[in-house]
Amino acid sequence: MYRGFLIDASPFFLANFSINVILKKEMKKFFFVFSWFLISTSAVLVGSSAYSFYFLTQNDSPSKFELTQIPKIQSPQETKSPSMLVTTVMESEDARAQIIAQFLERYNSPMKPYDFYGKKIVEIADRYQIDFRLLPAIAMQESGLCKNQNPDAPHNCLGFGIHKSGTLDFDSYEDGFERAGRELKAYYIDKGLVTVEQIESKYTPSSNGSWANSVNQWMAEMRFDDRQMGRENKDNASVIEFAKEK
């Protein structure tokens, strides 16, 4: 009976053993699949969170613009010499206005709202076909972007119309920039004074070059939308480089 019991029970034992082996294998497969799923999901969530954090932190600070050159080459017949090719460079209105707005904000100008005056200065520059950086650069040199004006002429930010009998004033900041833009176009640029150093010789003839040096720096800063780059890359800028053609 005892031997028979063992013989009769062995098939049952072997069946149970086989089932247990199969279950263990399946459990291992399930464990690996489940672990892979958890690790993959965690990696995706961590990556998404990191990307979102980076994107949000980037949006917290103003975007920087570096002016890109899209040259339009004139024919040799239109230049003084066949070997000299003149290029005019255009930039989108939105980028130009934003560059000026960020320049005003960087130096805490009282010309607020910054976006409004950024657009206004670009409009004036386009109207008189001058580089959009010239007027704010002169304003920075003359009055710290309208922070240091004559009390009797609070809207004259460009040191324009200063003479012995007094200083010319305007009804608003934009009126002052408008008058300066018109005069620079008619009596400077149209007379062949098309670099900052050439303009200095007439705009402020008593300067020893420091005026032009500063204006060139501010124009370079707006070119790269970066203060340090402005210091490192200033040169005798053309005041019609980014002028908009009519």
Secondary structure, 3 states (H helix, E strand, C coil): CHHHHHHHHHHHHHHHHHHHHHHHHHHHHHHHHHHHHHHHHHHHHHHHHHHHHHHHHHHHCCCCCCCCCCCEECCHHHCCCCCCCCEECCCCHHHHHHHHHHHHHHCCCCCCCHHHHHHHHHHHHHHCCCCCCHHHHHHHHHHCCCCCCCCCCCCCCCCCCEECCEECCCCCHHHHHHHHHHHHHHHCHHHCCCEHHHHHHHHCCCCCCHHHHHHHHHHHHHHHCCHHHHHHCCCCCECCCCCCCC
